[in-house]
Amino acid sequence: MYLSIRRYKTDEAYVGEVMKLVEDRFLPLIGEIPGFIKYYGVDCGDGLVAFINFFEDEGGAEASNDIASVWVKENLANYFPLPADITAGKVMVKGERVS
């Protein structure tokens, strides 16, 4: 399993609007990438947002970053004046709560 984390800085007042746009318009695009597993949008506070996506393979994670780069430029450039800080790689340790 591979993941990609994209972090952006925006005005704190825009976080809710950004998350709604991402959920409604971007998430469906990412969900179509082969190997897609799951996606999270995180409000980290102080206008910092992170988007975490999981894929079965490295190609899916790379494709998500390529698609995100174009989509953000076309749809969220007013919210994110700086490029994303991207971290990606192979998941090496995984833990889940067992009930």
Backbone as CSV, one residue per row, in Angstrom:
resi,resn,N_x,N_y,N_z,CA_x,CA_y,CA_z,C_x,C_y,C_z
1,MET,0.847,-1.170,0.000,0.000,0.000,0.000,0.899,1.241,0.000
2,TYR,0.462,2.263,-0.749,1.191,3.528,-0.852,0.278,4.668,-0.440
3,LEU,0.890,5.738,0.059,0.104,6.910,0.399,0.767,8.162,-0.121
4,SER,-0.049,9.178,-0.205,0.422,10.512,-0.559,-0.247,11.484,0.399
5,ILE,0.553,12.395,0.936,0.043,13.445,1.807,0.396,14.778,1.165
6,ARG,-0.627,15.590,0.902,-0.410,16.927,0.351,-0.863,17.935,1.393
7,ARG,0.024,18.865,1.739,-0.297,19.890,2.733,-0.275,21.263,2.062
8,TYR,-1.279,22.056,2.427,-1.417,23.402,1.892,-1.712,24.367,3.038
9,LYS,-1.366,25.629,2.814,-1.671,26.690,3.775,-2.653,27.652,3.119
10,THR,-3.716,27.992,3.848,-4.709,28.939,3.375,-5.153,29.796,4.552
11,ASP,-6.034,30.721,4.295,-6.642,31.502,5.369,-7.595,30.578,6.117
12,GLU,-7.555,30.617,7.423,-8.381,29.739,8.258,-9.880,29.874,7.932
13,ALA,-10.289,31.047,7.498,-11.696,31.284,7.176,-12.164,30.485,5.963
14,TYR,-11.232,29.998,5.139,-11.590,29.286,3.908,-11.579,27.769,4.036
15,VAL,-11.155,27.246,5.152,-10.974,25.796,5.283,-12.253,25.027,4.986
16,GLY,-13.374,25.435,5.544,-14.634,24.734,5.304,-15.030,24.736,3.838
17,GLU,-14.864,25.887,3.192,-15.199,26.004,1.771,-14.283,25.122,0.922
18,VAL,-12.994,25.118,1.232,-12.036,24.280,0.514,-12.403,22.809,0.662
19,MET,-12.699,22.388,1.885,-13.036,20.978,2.118,-14.281,20.569,1.343
20,LYS,-15.272,21.454,1.272,-16.496,21.158,0.531,-16.201,21.004,-0.962
21,LEU,-15.393,21.895,-1.514,-15.022,21.801,-2.927,-14.261,20.518,-3.215
22,VAL,-13.337,20.181,-2.345,-12.550,18.960,-2.525,-13.470,17.736,-2.469
23,GLU,-14.355,17.706,-1.492,-15.249,16.556,-1.352,-16.180,16.409,-2.560
24,ASP,-16.737,17.513,-3.018,-17.716,17.466,-4.100,-17.102,17.285,-5.479
25,ARG,-15.936,17.893,-5.716,-15.409,17.946,-7.087,-14.109,17.176,-7.309
26,PHE,-13.268,17.102,-6.273,-11.969,16.446,-6.466,-12.000,14.975,-6.087
27,LEU,-12.640,14.656,-4.996,-12.688,13.272,-4.526,-13.211,12.310,-5.594
28,PRO,-14.254,12.669,-6.363,-14.684,11.750,-7.412,-13.592,11.456,-8.450
29,LEU,-12.728,12.425,-8.731,-11.626,12.198,-9.680,-10.608,11.206,-9.127
30,ILE,-10.237,11.405,-7.875,-9.257,10.525,-7.235,-9.814,9.112,-7.110
31,GLY,-11.091,9.009,-6.813,-11.722,7.704,-6.655,-11.713,6.857,-7.911
32,GLU,-11.511,7.482,-9.068,-11.466,6.759,-10.344,-10.078,6.219,-10.677
33,ILE,-9.059,6.617,-9.928,-7.697,6.137,-10.190,-7.620,4.661,-9.805
34,PRO,-7.110,3.820,-10.692,-6.967,2.394,-10.349,-6.142,2.208,-9.075
35,GLY,-6.605,1.345,-8.211,-5.902,1.064,-6.961,-6.271,1.970,-5.810
36,PHE,-7.229,2.876,-6.028,-7.667,3.777,-4.957,-8.219,2.965,-3.786
37,ILE,-7.825,3.362,-2.560,-8.331,2.703,-1.352,-9.163,3.669,-0.515
38,LYS,-8.567,4.789,-0.098,-9.302,5.748,0.729,-8.650,7.122,0.660
39,TYR,-9.401,8.126,1.140,-8.980,9.522,1.060,-9.476,10.252,2.304
40,TYR,-8.635,11.102,2.859,-9.011,11.916,4.014,-8.602,13.366,3.764
41,GLY,-9.459,14.292,4.160,-9.126,15.703,4.203,-9.077,16.110,5.666
42,VAL,-7.996,16.758,6.090,-7.777,17.047,7.500,-7.574,18.544,7.722
43,ASP,-8.329,19.112,8.652,-8.129,20.485,9.098,-7.101,20.427,10.224
44,CYS,-5.889,20.878,9.953,-4.794,20.809,10.933,-4.747,22.039,11.834
45,GLY,-5.635,23.007,11.604,-5.655,24.233,12.401,-4.804,25.326,11.792
46,ASP,-5.122,26.556,12.113,-4.387,27.731,11.641,-4.292,27.812,10.122
47,GLY,-5.294,27.285,9.404,-5.293,27.373,7.949,-4.478,26.307,7.244
48,LEU,-3.899,25.397,7.986,-3.146,24.296,7.379,-4.104,23.139,7.133
49,VAL,-4.109,22.639,5.913,-4.942,21.495,5.566,-4.057,20.409,4.962
50,ALA,-4.465,19.171,5.166,-3.727,18.035,4.612,-4.718,17.092,3.949
51,PHE,-4.294,16.507,2.855,-5.101,15.538,2.132,-4.285,14.266,2.017
52,ILE,-4.831,13.196,2.547,-4.113,11.924,2.638,-4.861,10.906,1.798
53,ASN,-4.172,10.293,0.833,-4.805,9.273,0.015,-3.970,8.009,0.015
54,PHE,-4.685,6.887,0.002,-4.070,5.565,0.026,-4.387,4.834,-1.276
55,PHE,-3.374,4.165,-1.813,-3.515,3.401,-3.049,-2.826,2.055,-2.904
56,GLU,-3.255,1.110,-3.719,-2.645,-0.213,-3.709,-1.217,-0.191,-4.232
57,ASP,-0.912,0.749,-5.122,0.428,0.773,-5.718,0.962,2.204,-5.836
58,GLU,2.236,2.286,-6.103,2.918,3.572,-6.201,2.381,4.412,-7.356
59,GLY,2.017,3.764,-8.457,1.498,4.490,-9.614,0.239,5.267,-9.293
60,GLY,-0.634,4.691,-8.477,-1.851,5.386,-8.087,-1.553,6.619,-7.261
61,ALA,-0.622,6.487,-6.320,-0.245,7.632,-5.476,0.372,8.748,-6.320
62,GLU,1.224,8.374,-7.281,1.836,9.375,-8.158,0.781,10.048,-9.039
63,ALA,-0.148,9.247,-9.556,-1.213,9.812,-10.390,-2.059,10.796,-9.593
64,SER,-2.316,10.479,-8.332,-3.123,11.388,-7.506,-2.438,12.735,-7.346
65,ASN,-1.122,12.729,-7.204,-0.390,13.992,-7.070,-0.408,14.790,-8.371
66,ASP,-0.295,14.092,-9.505,-0.343,14.772,-10.796,-1.708,15.413,-11.022
67,ILE,-2.765,14.651,-10.749,-4.120,15.161,-10.923,-4.384,16.314,-9.957
68,ALA,-3.936,16.175,-8.720,-4.137,17.225,-7.717,-3.444,18.514,-8.127
69,SER,-2.246,18.424,-8.644,-1.501,19.616,-9.041,-2.287,20.431,-10.066
70,VAL,-2.794,19.770,-11.082,-3.568,20.463,-12.117,-4.889,20.970,-11.556
71,TRP,-5.584,20.127,-10.807,-6.905,20.493,-10.303,-6.825,21.686,-9.347
72,VAL,-5.843,21.687,-8.474,-5.690,22.804,-7.535,-5.396,24.099,-8.295
73,LYS,-4.528,24.051,-9.295,-4.235,25.256,-10.080,-5.486,25.793,-10.757
74,GLU,-6.343,24.884,-11.239,-7.536,25.301,-11.967,-8.703,25.682,-11.052
75,ASN,-8.742,25.150,-9.836,-9.922,25.323,-8.984,-9.674,25.972,-7.624
76,LEU,-8.464,25.890,-7.115,-8.207,26.402,-5.763,-7.036,27.374,-5.680
77,ALA,-6.595,27.878,-6.793,-5.426,28.770,-6.798,-5.635,29.986,-5.898
78,ASN,-6.859,30.472,-5.807,-7.134,31.633,-4.947,-7.003,31.304,-3.468
79,TYR,-7.163,30.046,-3.112,-7.080,29.618,-1.721,-5.666,29.216,-1.322
80,PHE,-4.920,28.666,-2.274,-3.578,28.143,-1.993,-2.537,28.887,-2.836
81,PRO,-1.993,29.980,-2.321,-1.016,30.734,-3.104,0.329,30.018,-3.262
82,LEU,0.614,29.075,-2.384,1.879,28.340,-2.444,1.630,26.906,-2.888
83,PRO,2.607,26.277,-3.537,2.429,24.879,-3.948,2.345,23.950,-2.737
84,ALA,1.831,22.772,-2.966,1.685,21.779,-1.895,3.038,21.290,-1.413
85,ASP,3.079,20.949,-0.154,4.199,20.207,0.420,3.761,18.746,0.340
86,ILE,4.456,17.939,-0.455,4.021,16.566,-0.724,4.973,15.560,-0.094
87,THR,4.391,14.590,0.588,5.116,13.440,1.115,4.424,12.203,0.569
88,ALA,5.187,11.271,0.031,4.591,10.054,-0.527,5.531,8.887,-0.284
89,GLY,4.949,7.697,-0.194,5.798,6.530,-0.032,5.026,5.275,0.279
90,LYS,5.770,4.221,0.460,5.206,2.912,0.751,4.888,2.824,2.244
91,VAL,3.686,2.344,2.556,3.298,2.145,3.954,4.035,0.909,4.461
92,MET,4.810,1.082,5.529,5.639,0.017,6.042,5.114,-0.564,7.363
93,VAL,4.383,0.232,8.124,3.822,-0.220,9.397,2.351,0.173,9.396
94,LYS,1.517,-0.750,9.807,0.081,-0.485,9.818,-0.510,-1.044,11.097
95,GLY,-1.338,-0.270,11.744,-2.010,-0.736,12.951,-3.480,-0.375,12.884
96,GLU,-4.300,-1.247,13.390,-5.726,-0.989,13.434,-6.284,-1.462,14.763
97,ARG,-7.289,-0.786,15.215,-7.951,-1.161,16.454,-8.713,-2.475,16.236
98,VAL,-8.527,-3.380,17.134,-9.239,-4.653,17.080,-10.296,-4.627,18.165
99,SER,-11.543,-4.881,17.801,-12.608,-4.824,18.801,-12.901,-6.184,19.387
